[in-house]
Amino acid sequence: MTRSQDSRPEDTSAEPSDSERQAGIDEDKPLYVISVAAELVDMHPQTLRLYERKGLIEPSRSAGKTRLYSQRNIEQLRDIRRLTQELGVNLAGVEEIIRLRRRLDQLQTNMEGRIANLHGQLQERMDKLRLALPPSEPDPSEEPQAGGSNNRRTQGAGTEED
């Protein structure tokens, strides 16, 4: 297929690389107008408007009410395209999948918070127990002997073992 037949852009330099994402690039920053966003995801702008009406995507708006899409929105649109075109899911199914994913994310965040809370409580209890224990006496078998050896043969010179 030649470049003129393929409507997908070859250069994706407008998208941040993985290293840029890890470097703290804000994926929620509104960057792309609808025509650029549509080109990046290989969709028609009207399709993006439809997805917005259905609540599948929520682009930001400029002061002049222009739709502005973030990198996160672009990834969401690619995911929607994959679900509909590659997996054959209809828009009602996509809506349900997105709803369930959001709920799963909420539950995961909630569970992580609960785990962190329990971990903190456990740590506090362990600290209290450590403070309540009497100071432990050193174990004589663990202390190094004078001369640096724990070997009984060198300590007990003149025994029958020699």
Secondary structure, DSSP 8 states (H G I E B T S, - for coil): --TTT--S-S--TTS--HHHHHTT--TTS--EEHHHHHHHTT--HHHHHHHHHTTS---EE-TT--EEE-HHHHHHHHHHHIIIIIS---HHHHHHHHHHHHHHHHHHHHHHHHHHHHHHHHHHHHHHHHHHS------GGGS--TTS---HHHHSTTSTT-
